[in-house]
Amino acid sequence: MWRSRWWLRLRQSRGYGIHSPFAYDLITNVIYARYDYYAFYDIAQSLRKNGLHDDATAAFNRLSFRLINHFNAKHILEVNSGKGVNTCYLTAPASDIWCTCVEKEGEKVAVAKKLHSTAGCCEYVTTLPPSGSVKYDAIFINLKEREVVQGATAGQKMQDEIDVQEYLSIETLLPFSHEKTFWVIHSLKSRRSKHFWSAIVKDERFSVTFDIMKKVGIAFLRPSFHKVHYFV
């Protein structure tokens, strides 16, 4: 089973056997694009000036930039935005991008606000906006930021579980989407994130889904498309 899945992932990651022009273009020119942008170097310098780095998540951050740039997304919802590192990449493609960052930890928000103090491209909130109050072009759900820290109390662990479950609900996030909205889930390593991603892949309302090396999930609503799942 794993050998056939590995072979399928290898072929599809190179565009082989992909008959959909939409999927082929996304895989070859966005997911596995072989070129960089000047913005990547500018962001890296900005992070260093603020005592931050993105060494562990650079590949995902750059993919985030390419996705926003490719689909010309202007209104973005970033759930569990942390210290704002990936937010830099989400807002860099154009000056008219607006990102709503949902983050409950005040210390991380303070770092993010300092990082984006001159950009004026973000708003920071502790909870999701009222259901259906706004439609976003892209929804990024960062599950890595919400891992329970070692030594957390039972109460903290319970609250973290409540926070995560609030976001890991298709029905909660769907009202913020329109038919061309795409969702990005990172990472897919934990049990709960795998369960959430599996539910998205099975949901008939999501027509096209991409599993990127078991690390990142990208899902498109696109009701006019036939349902298909790619391993890339």
C-alpha positions in Angstrom: 0.0 0.0 0.0 2.7 2.5 1.0 4.8 1.7 -2.0 1.9 2.4 -4.4 1.0 5.6 -2.5 4.7 6.7 -2.6 4.8 6.0 -6.4 1.6 7.9 -7.0 2.9 10.9 -4.9 6.2 10.9 -6.9 4.4 10.9 -10.2 1.7 13.5 -9.4 4.3 15.8 -7.7 5.9 16.1 -11.2 2.6 16.5 -13.0 2.5 13.0 -14.5 -1.0 11.6 -14.8 -2.6 15.0 -14.0 -5.3 15.7 -16.6 -6.8 18.7 -14.9 -5.2 22.0 -16.2 -6.1 23.6 -12.9 -4.3 20.9 -10.9 -1.3 20.6 -13.3 -0.7 24.4 -13.2 -1.0 24.5 -9.4 1.4 21.6 -8.9 4.1 22.6 -11.4 4.0 26.4 -11.1 3.0 27.0 -7.5 3.4 24.0 -5.1 6.7 22.9 -6.7 7.8 26.2 -8.3 11.5 26.3 -8.9 12.0 30.1 -8.6 12.2 32.6 -5.8 10.9 36.1 -5.3 12.8 39.1 -4.1 10.2 39.4 -1.3 11.6 36.3 0.3 14.9 38.0 1.0 13.3 41.2 2.2 11.1 39.2 4.6 14.1 37.2 5.9 15.9 40.5 6.7 12.9 41.9 8.4 12.6 38.8 10.6 16.2 38.9 11.6 15.9 42.6 12.6 13.1 41.6 14.9 15.0 38.6 16.4 12.9 36.0 14.5 13.6 33.4 11.8 11.6 31.0 9.7 14.2 28.2 9.3 11.8 25.4 10.4 8.9 26.6 8.3 10.5 28.4 5.3 9.1 25.9 2.7 5.6 26.4 4.0 5.9 30.1 4.3 7.1 30.5 0.8 4.3 28.2 -0.5 1.9 30.5 1.4 3.2 33.5 -0.6 3.0 31.7 -3.9 -0.6 30.6 -3.3 -1.7 34.1 -2.4 0.1 35.5 -5.3 -1.2 32.9 -7.8 -4.9 33.3 -6.8 -4.7 37.0 -6.2 -6.2 36.6 -2.8 -7.0 39.9 -1.1 -8.9 39.0 2.1 -7.2 36.4 4.2 -8.2 34.7 7.5 -5.2 33.3 9.4 -6.1 31.1 12.4 -3.5 30.7 15.1 -1.3 33.3 13.5 1.3 33.1 16.3 4.1 35.7 16.1 3.2 36.7 12.6 6.0 35.1 10.7 3.8 33.4 8.0 1.6 36.6 8.0 4.6 38.4 6.5 4.5 36.0 3.5 0.7 36.1 3.2 0.6 39.9 3.0 3.8 40.5 0.9 2.4 39.8 -2.7 0.4 43.0 -2.9 -0.1 46.2 -1.0 -3.9 45.9 -0.9 -4.0 42.5 0.9 -5.8 42.5 4.3 -5.2 39.7 6.8 -7.4 39.0 9.8 -5.1 37.2 12.4 -6.8 35.1 15.1 -4.4 34.5 18.0 -5.3 34.1 21.7 -1.8 34.4 23.2 -1.1 38.0 24.0 2.7 37.7 24.0 2.7 36.4 20.4 0.3 39.1 19.3 2.7 41.7 20.7 5.6 40.3 18.7 3.4 40.2 15.6 2.2 43.8 16.0 5.8 45.0 16.3 6.8 43.0 13.2 3.9 44.5 11.1 3.9 47.9 12.8 4.5 49.8 9.5 2.6 47.6 7.1 -1.0 48.4 8.2 -2.2 45.2 6.5 -3.4 43.2 9.5 -6.0 43.2 12.3 -5.5 41.0 15.4 -8.4 39.4 17.1 -8.7 36.7 19.8 -11.8 34.9 18.4 -13.3 34.3 15.0 -15.5 37.1 13.6 -19.2 36.6 13.7 -20.2 33.7 11.5 -20.7 34.7 7.9 -19.9 38.4 8.6 -17.2 38.4 6.0 -16.1 36.1 3.1 -12.4 35.4 2.8 -10.5 34.4 -0.4 -8.1 32.2 1.6 -8.2 30.6 5.1 -4.9 29.4 6.6 -5.2 27.2 9.7 -1.9 26.9 11.6 -2.1 23.9 13.9 1.6 23.9 14.7 1.2 27.1 16.8 -1.4 25.5 19.1 0.5 22.5 20.4 0.1 22.1 24.1 3.3 23.2 25.8 5.2 20.7 28.1 4.2 21.1 31.7 0.9 22.7 31.0 -1.7 22.3 33.7 -4.8 20.2 33.2 -6.9 23.4 32.9 -4.5 24.8 30.2 -4.7 21.6 28.3 -8.5 21.5 28.5 -8.7 25.2 27.3 -6.2 24.4 24.5 -8.4 21.5 23.4 -11.5 23.8 23.4 -9.6 26.4 21.3 -8.4 23.9 18.8 -11.9 22.3 18.4 -13.4 25.7 17.8 -11.3 26.0 14.7 -11.2 22.4 13.6 -14.7 22.4 12.4 -15.8 22.6 8.8 -19.1 24.0 9.7 -17.5 26.8 11.8 -15.2 27.9 9.0 -17.4 27.3 6.0 -19.6 30.5 6.5 -16.4 32.5 5.9 -15.9 31.0 2.5 -17.1 31.7 -1.0 -17.0 29.3 -3.9 -13.4 30.2 -4.9 -12.0 30.3 -1.3 -9.2 27.9 -0.7 -8.2 26.5 2.7 -4.6 25.6 3.8 -4.0 23.4 6.8 -0.5 23.2 8.3 0.8 20.9 9.7 -0.8 17.5 9.2 1.4 15.7 11.8 -0.9 15.6 14.9 -3.7 13.2 15.4 -6.3 15.9 15.5 -5.0 17.7 12.4 -5.0 14.4 10.5 -8.6 13.8 11.6 -9.6 17.3 10.5 -7.9 17.0 7.1 -9.5 13.6 6.5 -12.9 15.1 7.1 -12.2 17.8 4.6 -11.0 15.4 2.0 -14.2 13.3 2.4 -16.5 16.3 2.4 -18.3 16.6 -0.9 -18.4 20.4 -0.7 -14.6 20.4 -1.3 -14.0 19.4 -4.9 -10.2 19.5 -5.2 -7.8 18.6 -2.4 -4.0 18.3 -2.3 -2.0 16.4 0.3 1.6 17.8 0.1 4.1 15.3 1.5 1.8 14.6 4.5 2.7 18.0 5.8 0.3 20.5 4.2 -3.3 20.2 3.0 -4.8 22.5 0.4 -8.6 22.3 -0.3 -10.7 24.1 -2.9 -14.5 24.5 -2.8 -15.0 25.2 -6.5 -18.4 23.5 -7.0 -18.0 23.4 -10.8 -15.1 21.0 -10.5 -15.2 17.2 -10.2 -14.1 15.9 -6.9 -10.5 14.6 -6.9 -7.7 14.2 -4.3 -4.1 14.5 -5.2 -1.0 13.2 -3.4 1.9 15.4 -4.3 
